[in-house]
Amino acid sequence: MLKKFAAILLLFAISVQTFHKVMIVIDFYRNQDYIAKNLCENRYQPQLHCDGHCLLAKKLKAAEKKEQRNPESKGENKQEVVSSRSFYPVFISKTIEPVTPHIHTNNGKPVDFAEDFFHPPGA
């Protein structure tokens, strides 16, 4: 029971974080009449037909600024590991092995066909 509750709570938290702009728009359309009559900057100028969209634009712009101020949420402030070799010690062998020349024996077959080690799975 506790695991289900924790999973639902985590899913809800991730959904709210992901769809916060959608939540702002849904909240606007749910309360559009109240916003248009009481909170809209242009409520005394009905010829503009704003109907509260000015407040919606402000809220969306504020959410965008808040998102831009927090670069860690987008992963821009993360460091990237370029090579894993820098974490492991490098051992250099002092013995030099002789180089054997490679003989091309393709017998007229395409060079990129790997017949020697490719075996399809048995039935």
C-alpha positions as CSV (number, residue, x, y, z in Angstrom):
1,M,0.0,0.0,0.0
2,L,2.8,2.4,0.9
3,K,4.7,1.6,-2.3
4,K,1.6,2.4,-4.4
5,F,1.1,5.7,-2.6
6,A,4.8,6.6,-3.1
7,A,4.6,5.7,-6.8
8,I,1.4,7.7,-7.3
9,L,2.9,10.7,-5.4
10,L,6.1,10.5,-7.5
11,L,4.1,10.2,-10.8
12,F,2.0,13.3,-9.8
13,A,5.2,15.3,-8.9
14,I,6.8,14.5,-12.2
15,S,3.6,15.3,-14.1
16,V,3.2,18.7,-12.4
17,Q,6.8,19.6,-13.1
18,T,6.6,18.5,-16.8
19,F,3.2,20.0,-17.6
20,H,3.3,23.2,-15.4
21,K,2.5,25.5,-18.4
22,V,-0.4,23.3,-19.4
23,M,-1.7,23.6,-15.8
24,I,-1.5,27.4,-16.0
25,V,-3.6,27.4,-19.2
26,I,-6.1,24.9,-17.8
27,D,-6.5,27.0,-14.7
28,F,-7.0,30.1,-16.8
29,Y,-9.8,28.6,-18.9
30,R,-11.4,27.1,-15.8
31,N,-11.5,30.6,-14.2
32,Q,-11.7,32.8,-17.3
33,D,-14.9,34.5,-16.4
34,Y,-13.6,35.5,-12.9
35,I,-10.3,36.6,-14.4
36,A,-11.9,38.7,-17.1
37,K,-14.3,40.5,-14.7
38,N,-12.0,41.0,-11.7
39,L,-8.3,40.6,-12.6
40,C,-7.8,41.6,-16.2
41,E,-5.9,44.9,-16.8
42,N,-8.2,45.7,-19.7
43,R,-11.5,44.9,-18.0
44,Y,-12.6,48.6,-18.4
45,Q,-11.9,48.5,-22.1
46,P,-14.3,45.8,-23.6
47,Q,-13.5,46.9,-27.2
48,L,-10.1,45.2,-26.8
49,H,-11.7,41.7,-26.2
50,C,-8.8,40.8,-23.9
51,D,-11.0,38.6,-21.7
52,G,-8.0,37.9,-19.4
53,H,-5.5,36.8,-22.0
54,C,-3.1,39.5,-20.8
55,L,-2.9,37.9,-17.4
56,L,-2.4,34.5,-19.0
57,A,0.5,35.9,-21.1
58,K,2.1,37.4,-18.0
59,K,1.8,34.1,-16.1
60,L,3.3,32.1,-18.9
61,K,6.1,34.6,-19.3
62,A,6.9,34.5,-15.6
63,A,7.0,30.6,-15.8
64,E,9.4,30.9,-18.7
65,K,11.7,33.3,-16.8
66,K,11.6,31.0,-13.8
67,E,12.6,28.1,-16.0
68,Q,15.4,30.1,-17.6
69,R,16.8,31.2,-14.2
70,N,17.2,27.6,-13.1
71,P,19.7,26.1,-15.6
72,E,20.1,22.9,-13.5
73,S,16.6,21.8,-14.4
74,K,17.5,21.7,-18.1
75,G,20.9,20.0,-17.5
76,E,22.9,22.9,-18.9
77,N,25.1,23.1,-15.8
78,K,26.1,19.4,-15.9
79,Q,29.6,18.3,-16.5
80,E,30.3,15.7,-19.1
81,V,32.9,12.9,-18.9
82,V,34.8,13.0,-22.2
83,S,37.0,9.9,-21.7
84,S,36.8,7.1,-19.2
85,R,40.6,6.5,-19.6
86,S,41.3,9.5,-17.4
87,F,39.9,7.6,-14.4
88,Y,42.0,4.5,-14.8
89,P,45.8,4.1,-14.6
90,V,47.5,3.5,-17.9
91,F,50.0,0.6,-18.0
92,I,52.6,0.9,-20.8
93,S,54.3,-2.3,-21.9
94,K,58.0,-2.0,-22.8
95,T,58.0,-5.0,-24.9
96,I,57.4,-4.5,-28.6
97,E,55.8,-7.3,-30.5
98,P,56.7,-7.8,-34.2
99,V,54.1,-6.6,-36.7
100,T,52.9,-9.3,-39.0
101,P,51.7,-8.2,-42.5
102,H,48.1,-8.7,-43.2
103,I,47.3,-10.8,-46.2
104,H,44.1,-10.1,-48.1
105,T,42.4,-13.3,-49.2
106,N,38.9,-12.4,-50.0
107,N,38.5,-14.8,-52.9
108,G,36.2,-12.5,-54.9
109,K,33.8,-12.0,-51.9
110,P,32.9,-8.5,-50.6
111,V,35.4,-7.3,-48.1
112,D,32.9,-6.2,-45.5
113,F,31.3,-9.6,-45.3
114,A,32.2,-11.2,-42.0
115,E,31.8,-14.9,-42.8
116,D,34.4,-16.2,-40.4
117,F,32.8,-15.3,-37.2
118,F,29.1,-14.8,-38.1
119,H,27.0,-17.8,-37.3
120,P,23.2,-17.5,-37.3
121,P,21.5,-19.0,-34.2
122,G,20.6,-22.7,-34.4
123,A,17.0,-23.8,-34.6
